Amino acid sequence: MDQVWYAARALLAGQDPYQVIGPGRADPLPWPFYYPLTAALLGLPLALLPLPLARIAFVGLGGGLVGYVIARHRPQLWPLAFAQPFGNAASTGQWSLFLAASLTLPWLGPVAAAKPNVALALLAGARSRGHVMWLVFGGGALLALSLLWRPDWPWAWVATLTEAQHFRPLLMRPGGVLMLLALLRWRDPDARLLLGLAVIPQTGIWYEAAPALFVIRTWREACVITALTQAAHLASGWHPAGFTSESWHIGTLTLWSVLLPALVLVLRRGVHRRQADRP
């Protein structure tokens, strides 16, 4: 969220976020601005607040939306409040809270424009035509506005991404090829979502898997996944030095504690459904 706050303030000051954010620059954050300019546009209201208050507002709104979805639509999933992906997304101020909530609240779809890689996974796993419309047209409107604001930003963004070494699909982690089993249930939006989350380039840090938690259906499943993520989190206490190695290590744990168990649940539901349909 800090990157988005600095980028939004740079836009208001007439500056290029891709030039002023990063090590040794005017806004010396540890990382360059890796987000598309659409993320900075979404962050403009927060730029009017001091950074500590902006953090609270961002995480409070995202967490509140996830809490609303669980309380109003999926109350049996309350154990997921303790799952590592949601906790990590809240503690580090990530868009993942909004993206997970958008699976149930389609009008949040335009927020996916802040993370186009995840937007593709959400589009693959869209549960309704309305969700597709919000993702495509809402995101398209934000993209058009961003191009009007700074027509050259896509080239600066791509140049920044080419310098990063830690954006890799979970499919490339050990055992990641097993996610291709989701193709057996390709008609199921949950299976498509999980496959999409496995094939998109990403850091692999816990928060990336937050949308995958909403393929879970029962209280027991929620308890199992939550326990798996917490056990894996304990196992992630040791990791190789350097963020690239760390993201590979944690991404592997995320794959084995979230995406693959969730895929097993989706495939298992498919088997039970076929058995129930037999005469």
N, C-alpha and C positions, 0 to 999 in steps of 0.2 A: 504494500500500500504506500510505503514511503516514496518509492519510485514514481508512482502515479501522482502523488501530491506534488513532488518537485516538478514533474513534467507539466502538470496543469498550471502551476505558478509560472513556469517558463513560457508557456503559451500566452498567458495573460500579460507577460512582460515583453511579448514580441520576439522571444528567443526560440531557438531550435532545441528541443529536449535531447536530441541525439548528439548534439554538440556540447551541451553544458552539463550533462549528467554522467558521472563515472569517475574512476580514480584519476586524480590530478587535474580535474576540471573544476569549473566554477561551483558546481554542486558535487562535492567529492564523496559520492556514495561508493560502496565497494564494487558495484556492478554498473555497466552502461545501462541505458534505457532499453530493455529488451522487448517492451510491449509495443504494439501498433499504436498509432496516434489516436485511434478510437478510444483506447483506455484513458488517455489524458483528457479527452473530451468528457468522458463519463465522470472523471474526477474533478471537473471544474467547480462544482458546488463545494467540495471538500477543501479546495484551495483557498476558500475564503475564511477557513478556520485555522487556528494554530495547529501545528502538527500533532501534538498530544490529543487535542480534542478531535481532530480529523480521524485519528486512529480509532478512538473510542466510537465515533459515529459510524465508521465503516464496518468495524467488527460487530458493533451492536446491531446494526441494521441487517447484516448478513446472517448473524447468529439468530436474530429474531425471526427472520424469514424461515430459516431451517426449523426453528422451534415451532413456528406456526404450522408448517407443513406436517410435522410429526404430530402435534397436538390435535390439529383439526382433521387431518386426512389419514394419518398412519400412526395412531396412538400406540399400537403394539410394538412399534419400533423405538420406543423411548430408550432402550439400552444403548442405541447408537450414539446418544449424546456423549458417551464415554469412549467411543471408538477413536483411535488415533488419528485417522484422516480429518475428522471434524475438529478435534482438539488442536491439531497442528495448524489447520487452516485458520482457526480463531487466534491462536497465539502468534502467528506470523502475519496476520492481516492479508489473507489471500482471497481472490475472486471465487475460489472454489465453493464457498458457502452459497453465493448467489447462483452459481451454475448448477449446483445440486438442487437448490430450491426451484429452479426454473423447470425441472422435469415435471413438477406438479403444478407450478404456477407459470403457464406459458407466456404471460405478458412480461416475464423477466427475460425472455429470449434475447432481446437486443443487447443485454449485458454480455452475452457470449462474444460480442464483437471485440471485447477486451482481450480475449484469448482465442484467436481464430483456429488454433489446433484443436482445442477442446470443443469449439463450436461445431467442427466437422463430426466429432464423435456424438455430440448431442443431436445433430441433424440425423445421423444414422439411427439413433435410438429414439427419435421423436415418437411420442405415443399418440399424437393426434395431428390432424391437418392444421389446426390452429397453432400448435407449437411450431410446425414447419413455417407457417406464415410469419409468425413473430421473429423467428430466427433469421429468415431470409430477408424479409422486407424491413424489419427493425434494424438488423445489422447492416443492410444495404443503405439505409438512410444515414446511419452514423458514418459509414464509409464515405458516402457522398459529401457529407458535411466536413469530414476530415480532409478530403481532397480539396475542397474549397478553401479551407483554412491554410493548409500547406501542401500544395500539389506535389512537391518533391519528396514527401516523407517516406513513401514505400521503398525508394532506393536507399535512403539512409537507414531504414529499419533492416532491410535485407543485408546491408553491409555490416551492421552491428551483429546480426545473428550469425553471419559466417565466421565471426571471430570466436564464437562460443563452442566449447567442446562437450558440454554436458547435456545437450538436448538430444536424447536418443530414445527410440521406442522401447517400451517394455518388452515387446516381441523379441528384441535382441538380447534380453537378459537370459541367464540360464533357465531353461524350462519355458521360456516365453512362447515358443512355437506351439505349445499345448493350447494357447488361446485360439488357435485356428479351429479348434473343435467347436467354437461358437458358430461356425458355418453350418453345422448340423441342425441348428435351430435358427436359421437366418430369417425366418418369418417372424420371430419373436423380437420385439424392439429391445428387450433387456439383453439378449444375446448380441444384437448389433451394437448396442451401446458399449458393452464390455470389449467387443472386438475393436471398436473404434478407439477406445481408451488405450488399448494395447498397441495399436499401430501408429498412433500419432507421436511425433517427436515431443519429448517432455523431460523435465528434470528427474522425475521418478520419486521425488520427495513425497511424504505421506499425503499432503493436502491434495495432490493431483487425483487421488482415488476417491475423493469425497462423493462425486456423482455416482460412482459405482455402488455406494452403500444403499441407494434407493432401489436397487433391483431386489433387495431382500423383502420378504413378504410377512414373516412370522416373528413372534417374540423369541422363540427358540433360536431361529436363524440369526437374529440380531445379537443374541447373547454369545453365540458361537463366534461370529465374525468379530465382535468387540473383544472377546478374549484372545482371539488369534492376533489381532492388531496390537494389543497391549503386550503380549508375549514377544512378538516380533520387535516391538519398540525396545523392550529390554535387551534383546539380542543385538540391537543396533548401537549399543553403547560403545562398542569398539568398531572403528571403521578406518580405512586407509586415509592418509593425510591428503589434503587437497579436495576442493569441492567436486571436481569431476569424478574422482574415485569415490567420494562419499555418496554422490548422487547415484552412481552405479550400484553401490552396496545397498543403499536404502531402497532404491528402485527394485532390486531383486527381492528384498523382504516385502515390499508393497505388493509385488506380483504374487508371491506365494501366500501372503496372509489376507489379501483382499480380492484381487481379480480372479485368481484361479479357484478359491473356495466359492466365490459368487457364481462363477461359471458352472461349477459342479451343481450348485443349487438350481440354476436355470435348466441345465440338462436333465436333472432329476425330475423337475416339474414336467418337462416334456415327456419323459417316459411314463410318468403317472397319468398324464393326460391321454396318451395313446391307449393305455390300458383301460382307462375309464370309458373311452369311446368304442371299445370292442363290444360286439353284441353278446 
